[in-house]
Structure formats: C-alpha cells, structure tokens
Amino acid sequence: MKYAQRGVAVVMAMGVVSLAAVVATAILVSHNAWSRRAELAAQHAQALELLQAGSDWARAVLGDDQRANSVDHLGEPWAVRLPPMPLDNGELEGHIEDQQGLFNLNNVVSGGNLHPVQLARFQRLLVLLGLPASLADALADWVDEDDKPQPGHGAEDAYYLALDPPYRAANRPLIDLDELSLVRGFDARTRARLAPYVAALPASTAINVNTAPPEVLAAVVEGLDLGAARVLVGRRATAYFRTNAEFLAQLPKDVTISLQDIRVTSEYLIATMRVSSGGAQVRGNALLARREPGRWPAVVWRKIL
C-alpha cells in the first residue's frame, strides 16, 4: 500500500514539475513576444521621427533654393534623388518632385464652376495618353459645385447613390490623387496611366514649362503637337527657360499661350521619403507649398504610405 501511495506521489510530483515547465515556457514565450512587439513599436516610432526629419530636410532644401534663385528646373539640387543614407540600424532615402509641371486636375473648375478652357486641356491630355476624353466630364462633376451631370459621361449624386456602397459626389476640389478611385471611370489602370502627368493642388496653378513632360505641354499649349513638345523638352535639357518669353520664343509659328498659364517657377512640390529602422520600414510623402520667400515651405498635408 505504501509503495502504491509513493508511486502516486511520484506521478503527481512529475505532473506538477511538467505543468510548472509548461507554465514557465509559456511565460517566457509571452515575454519574448511582448519584448519583440515593444522593440518593433520603438523602432517604428523612431522611423516616424526620421521620416519627419527627412521632410524637414526637403523643406530646408526648397527654402534655400527659393532664396538662391527665381527659376525652377530639373537640373537643380532639389530635383536630384537623395541616395540611401546610412543611419544607426537603418537608412533614409527620398526625393522631391515638382507638382506644377503636371496638369492640376482642380483647374477644371474656377470658383466652383466649370472652366471650359481647362476642361478642354484635360480632354487633350486624356487623348494623348490613350484614354477616353469623356473621363473629363466625370471629373468635372466630381469637383464642381452643382448637381447637374455633364452631357456624355458625367456623374453626379444619382449615379453614385446607386452604387454599392452608395456615396455622394464630392462637389469640391480633389484633396489628393487617391480620391480619383471614387470618380466614375477612373479605375486602377486609368489612374496608373494618369499618375505621372497630373496633380491635385489646393489652388489654381500655371504650368512650369521647365519641368512639364511633353504630354502636358502638348495638352496645355493649344496647337502644339506631341512631337514639337518633345523637341522643346529636349532643348530645355541643355538650356532651361529663364523667362516665359524664352519659352514663347521657342514655340512653332502660330502657336501661343497666355502668360497667365505658364511660369518658370514652382510653388507646390511633393517630398517622398522611405525610412528603415531595425525591423521597421516607413514610407511617406508631404505636399509642400512655397508661399513666403525666405521661409521654409508650408506643409499642406502629410501621408504615411
């Protein structure tokens, strides 16, 4: 009997030891997981701080550039991509892109109403890119203030409320290009095709002829074909335009554009940064506006990608 009791005690003791080992292992695993999460959270926080520092670097570069000269072109230091810079346990890289060399989609309205000249320019750009010109009608309805659909491919509340899920037309300017995904006809393929040539800026803007791609120049300058626009872009690679007059002098005969629609400087630019810190990686961009000479550009918005 005593031997049986001793056997039961031994088995119970072994069970207790095994249970204690399981509990200890579970605690250790949980602690390690918690420690790893805490480490990643700290690394992510550090990466966000470095992203902010990268954005401030871009603001400083653009502020210095504005003080140094009154012309913006693709041969300037701000237009050069920042090579990866090693940091403690990571790296930072980034670049700045001019937004006024692109067609500002919000230009298609003025004071909340349709701007026919700018709408025609966007239609020309769409055709040059191999996209339906009718997409311009849907965009116009999205950003104008009325609820009357454009003839053809327009779309106001009646169209969007019939979708699943339903929503309404914004009837205000675009905040950024991501919003195009909500506009009738602007599917992923269309948005990808448009992205290198369009911007969504908070004010009506003129085109910087020193940074605009040939497709944008051909769309904005009525009568300028794509081949002639490519010739202009090739020339400015060796000698950028210092004034509007220099650009106008290079246009083919009988082709002209209002001085209000072109410029050789830029107010709006986007800084894009990528930061890695340990196991954390963060990408983000910021729309910057140079409004006051001698000061850093203002941040219109920031976005973590």
C-alpha positions as semicolon CSV with decimal commas, in nm:
position;residue;x (nm);y (nm);z (nm)
1;M;0,000;0,000;0,000
2;K;0,277;0,233;0,094
3;Y;0,451;0,159;-0,236
4;A;0,131;0,243;-0,424
5;Q;0,097;0,571;-0,237
6;R;0,460;0,656;-0,307
7;G;0,404;0,580;-0,679
8;V;0,104;0,811;-0,689
9;A;0,305;1,083;-0,513
10;V;0,590;1,046;-0,763
11;V;0,349;1,069;-1,056
12;M;0,182;1,376;-0,904
13;A;0,519;1,536;-0,841
14;M;0,623;1,473;-1,201
15;G;0,292;1,620;-1,319
16;V;0,347;1,931;-1,109
17;V;0,701;1,969;-1,244
18;S;0,578;1,923;-1,602
19;L;0,300;2,177;-1,550
20;A;0,544;2,422;-1,399
21;A;0,774;2,376;-1,700
22;V;0,486;2,437;-1,941
23;V;0,380;2,748;-1,750
24;A;0,739;2,876;-1,739
25;T;0,779;2,816;-2,113
26;A;0,453;2,995;-2,185
27;I;0,560;3,289;-1,970
28;L;0,897;3,301;-2,145
29;V;0,741;3,287;-2,492
30;S;0,487;3,555;-2,397
31;H;0,763;3,774;-2,255
32;N;0,974;3,734;-2,566
33;A;0,676;3,819;-2,788
34;W;0,597;4,122;-2,575
35;S;0,959;4,231;-2,584
36;R;0,966;4,192;-2,963
37;R;0,646;4,393;-3,001
38;A;0,785;4,664;-2,776
39;E;1,109;4,667;-2,976
40;L;0,922;4,693;-3,308
41;A;0,699;4,969;-3,167
42;A;1,008;5,164;-3,059
43;Q;1,170;5,111;-3,399
44;H;0,852;5,222;-3,575
45;A;0,833;5,535;-3,359
46;Q;1,196;5,610;-3,440
47;A;1,128;5,556;-3,811
48;L;0,839;5,804;-3,796
49;E;1,066;6,061;-3,633
50;L;1,325;6,008;-3,906
51;L;1,052;6,046;-4,168
52;Q;0,967;6,382;-4,015
53;A;1,336;6,475;-4,024
54;G;1,350;6,381;-4,392
55;S;1,051;6,602;-4,464
56;D;1,220;6,891;-4,282
57;W;1,533;6,830;-4,490
58;A;1,323;6,872;-4,806
59;R;1,169;7,191;-4,670
60;A;1,515;7,331;-4,594
61;V;1,643;7,245;-4,942
62;L;1,345;7,410;-5,110
63;G;1,367;7,715;-4,886
64;D;1,734;7,761;-4,972
65;D;1,658;7,715;-5,342
66;Q;1,389;7,982;-5,335
67;R;1,628;8,228;-5,171
68;A;1,905;8,150;-5,420
69;N;1,714;8,193;-5,749
70;S;1,375;8,259;-5,906
71;V;1,374;7,977;-6,162
72;D;1,296;7,609;-6,100
73;H;1,422;7,342;-6,339
74;L;1,521;6,976;-6,334
75;G;1,894;7,049;-6,316
76;E;1,873;7,194;-5,965
77;P;1,987;7,012;-5,648
78;W;1,631;6,964;-5,521
79;A;1,548;6,754;-5,831
80;V;1,829;6,504;-5,763
81;R;1,722;6,188;-5,580
82;L;1,872;6,156;-5,235
83;P;2,084;5,837;-5,229
84;P;2,027;5,599;-4,938
85;M;2,186;5,750;-4,627
86;P;2,301;5,503;-4,359
87;L;2,163;5,559;-4,011
88;D;2,201;5,372;-3,684
89;N;2,047;5,034;-3,760
90;G;1,879;5,159;-4,081
91;E;1,877;5,408;-4,369
92;L;1,690;5,706;-4,514
93;E;1,627;5,785;-4,880
94;G;1,398;6,027;-5,059
95;H;1,330;6,263;-5,344
96;I;1,140;6,581;-5,432
97;E;0,906;6,610;-5,730
98;D;0,765;6,929;-5,878
99;Q;0,385;6,927;-5,896
100;Q;0,347;7,232;-6,118
101;G;0,498;7,057;-6,415
102;L;0,183;6,842;-6,402
103;F;-0,175;6,918;-6,502
104;N;-0,365;7,031;-6,194
105;L;-0,697;6,844;-6,206
106;N;-0,861;7,108;-5,987
107;N;-0,805;7,362;-6,265
108;V;-1,111;7,226;-6,447
109;V;-1,326;7,438;-6,216
110;S;-1,292;7,800;-6,117
111;G;-1,495;7,940;-5,829
112;G;-1,687;7,613;-5,817
113;N;-1,795;7,640;-6,181
114;L;-1,670;7,459;-6,489
115;H;-1,367;7,616;-6,663
116;P;-1,418;7,523;-7,032
117;V;-1,062;7,602;-7,144
118;Q;-0,905;7,388;-6,870
119;L;-1,158;7,111;-6,931
120;A;-1,057;7,105;-7,299
121;R;-0,691;7,082;-7,196
122;F;-0,761;6,784;-6,974
123;Q;-0,951;6,619;-7,259
124;R;-0,648;6,667;-7,486
125;L;-0,422;6,514;-7,221
126;L;-0,651;6,213;-7,189
127;V;-0,644;6,156;-7,566
128;L;-0,264;6,191;-7,576
129;L;-0,242;5,921;-7,309
130;G;-0,476;5,688;-7,496
131;L;-0,764;5,736;-7,250
132;P;-1,128;5,833;-7,319
133;A;-1,180;6,210;-7,334
134;S;-1,520;6,152;-7,172
135;L;-1,346;6,093;-6,837
136;A;-1,311;6,470;-6,813
137;D;-1,689;6,503;-6,773
138;A;-1,694;6,271;-6,472
139;L;-1,407;6,462;-6,311
140;A;-1,578;6,796;-6,374
141;D;-1,895;6,676;-6,200
142;W;-1,694;6,547;-5,904
143;V;-1,524;6,882;-5,837
144;D;-1,783;7,140;-5,947
145;E;-2,042;7,269;-5,702
146;D;-2,363;7,195;-5,893
147;D;-2,560;6,871;-5,913
148;K;-2,619;6,874;-6,290
149;P;-2,430;6,597;-6,470
150;Q;-2,220;6,685;-6,773
151;P;-2,360;6,553;-7,100
152;G;-2,198;6,230;-7,210
153;H;-2,007;6,064;-6,929
154;G;-2,093;6,296;-6,640
155;A;-2,187;6,164;-6,296
156;E;-2,350;6,335;-6,000
157;D;-2,526;6,204;-5,688
158;A;-2,783;5,998;-5,880
159;Y;-2,507;5,783;-6,026
160;Y;-2,302;5,739;-5,707
161;L;-2,602;5,675;-5,480
162;A;-2,697;5,378;-5,700
163;L;-2,363;5,208;-5,625
164;D;-2,298;4,952;-5,353
165;P;-2,199;5,101;-5,114
166;P;-2,364;5,433;-5,210
167;Y;-2,198;5,771;-5,165
168;R;-2,229;6,125;-5,300
169;A;-2,020;6,332;-5,541
170;A;-1,769;6,547;-5,351
171;N;-1,862;6,875;-5,529
172;R;-1,533;7,024;-5,414
173;P;-1,169;7,017;-5,534
174;L;-0,971;6,695;-5,502
175;I;-0,751;6,673;-5,195
176;D;-0,511;6,423;-5,348
177;L;-0,499;6,178;-5,639
178;D;-0,615;5,882;-5,428
179;E;-0,962;6,035;-5,435
180;L;-0,985;5,959;-5,807
181;S;-1,066;5,599;-5,717
182;L;-1,414;5,723;-5,623
183;V;-1,480;5,900;-5,955
184;R;-1,672;5,726;-6,233
185;G;-1,444;5,562;-6,489
186;F;-1,117;5,616;-6,303
187;D;-1,024;5,252;-6,246
188;A;-0,680;5,135;-6,131
189;R;-0,540;5,113;-6,486
190;T;-0,660;5,463;-6,572
191;R;-0,521;5,610;-6,251
192;A;-0,183;5,445;-6,308
193;R;-0,169;5,585;-6,662
194;L;-0,256;5,935;-6,543
195;A;-0,038;5,948;-6,231
196;P;0,288;6,072;-6,392
197;Y;0,107;6,363;-6,560
198;V;-0,149;6,503;-6,314
199;A;-0,164;6,658;-5,968
200;A;-0,434;6,767;-5,722
201;L;-0,333;7,105;-5,583
202;P;-0,529;7,328;-5,344
203;A;-0,531;7,631;-5,575
204;S;-0,545;7,705;-5,946
205;T;-0,192;7,678;-6,085
206;A;0,003;7,756;-6,401
207;I;0,233;7,501;-6,566
208;N;0,608;7,520;-6,501
209;V;0,743;7,484;-6,856
210;N;1,083;7,379;-6,719
211;T;0,952;7,063;-6,554
212;A;0,641;6,965;-6,752
213;P;0,660;6,641;-6,955
214;P;0,590;6,676;-7,328
215;E;0,240;6,528;-7,293
216;V;0,141;6,804;-7,050
217;L;0,291;7,078;-7,267
218;A;0,106;6,947;-7,572
219;A;-0,220;6,937;-7,375
220;V;-0,188;7,286;-7,228
221;V;-0,050;7,470;-7,533
222;E;-0,324;7,450;-7,794
223;G;-0,185;7,373;-8,138
224;L;0,140;7,224;-8,005
225;D;0,166;6,861;-8,113
226;L;0,343;6,595;-7,912
227;G;0,643;6,580;-8,146
228;A;0,707;6,954;-8,115
229;A;0,662;6,931;-7,737
230;R;0,929;6,661;-7,721
231;V;1,166;6,886;-7,916
232;L;1,110;7,165;-7,660
233;V;1,178;6,927;-7,371
234;G;1,497;6,810;-7,542
235;R;1,618;7,169;-7,581
236;R;1,548;7,268;-7,222
237;A;1,763;6,975;-7,101
238;T;2,067;7,177;-7,208
239;A;1,926;7,529;-7,164
240;Y;1,628;7,572;-6,934
241;F;1,382;7,857;-6,985
242;R;1,469;8,155;-6,767
243;T;1,155;8,353;-6,853
244;N;0,814;8,297;-7,005
245;A;0,929;8,498;-7,306
246;E;1,210;8,249;-7,372
247;F;0,958;7,967;-7,380
248;L;0,719;8,154;-7,609
249;A;1,004;8,230;-7,847
250;Q;1,065;7,856;-7,890
251;L;0,706;7,772;-7,985
252;P;0,623;7,695;-8,350
253;K;0,472;7,976;-8,556
254;D;0,103;8,049;-8,495
255;V;0,116;7,866;-8,159
256;T;0,084;8,071;-7,843
257;I;-0,049;8,058;-7,487
258;S;-0,149;8,316;-7,229
259;L;0,130;8,425;-6,995
260;Q;-0,108;8,354;-6,705
261;D;-0,100;7,982;-6,787
262;I;0,276;7,928;-6,781
263;R;0,565;8,006;-6,550
264;V;0,928;7,910;-6,483
265;T;0,892;7,869;-6,106
266;S;0,702;7,628;-5,884
267;E;0,515;7,676;-5,560
268;Y;0,395;7,320;-5,495
269;L;0,627;7,018;-5,465
270;I;0,599;6,674;-5,305
271;A;0,870;6,520;-5,086
272;T;0,868;6,139;-5,068
273;M;1,076;5,957;-4,804
274;R;1,148;5,597;-4,707
275;V;1,299;5,510;-4,370
276;S;1,411;5,175;-4,230
277;S;1,498;5,141;-3,864
278;G;1,578;4,792;-3,741
279;G;1,284;4,577;-3,844
280;A;1,053;4,872;-3,914
281;Q;1,006;5,037;-4,254
282;V;0,801;5,352;-4,313
283;R;0,723;5,544;-4,633
284;G;0,553;5,878;-4,650
285;N;0,514;6,192;-4,853
286;A;0,426;6,554;-4,793
287;L;0,285;6,823;-5,020
288;L;0,488;7,140;-4,962
289;A;0,392;7,495;-5,061
290;R;0,648;7,773;-5,100
291;R;0,438;8,077;-5,016
292;E;0,663;8,317;-4,829
293;P;1,009;8,394;-4,971
294;G;1,287;8,340;-4,720
295;R;1,093;8,086;-4,514
296;W;1,060;7,710;-4,520
297;P;0,770;7,583;-4,731
298;A;0,443;7,517;-4,552
299;V;0,319;7,158;-4,518
300;V;-0,020;7,129;-4,695
301;W;-0,061;6,762;-4,594
302;R;0,142;6,460;-4,484
303;K;0,063;6,098;-4,557
304;I;0,207;5,769;-4,434
305;L;0,207;5,523;-4,725
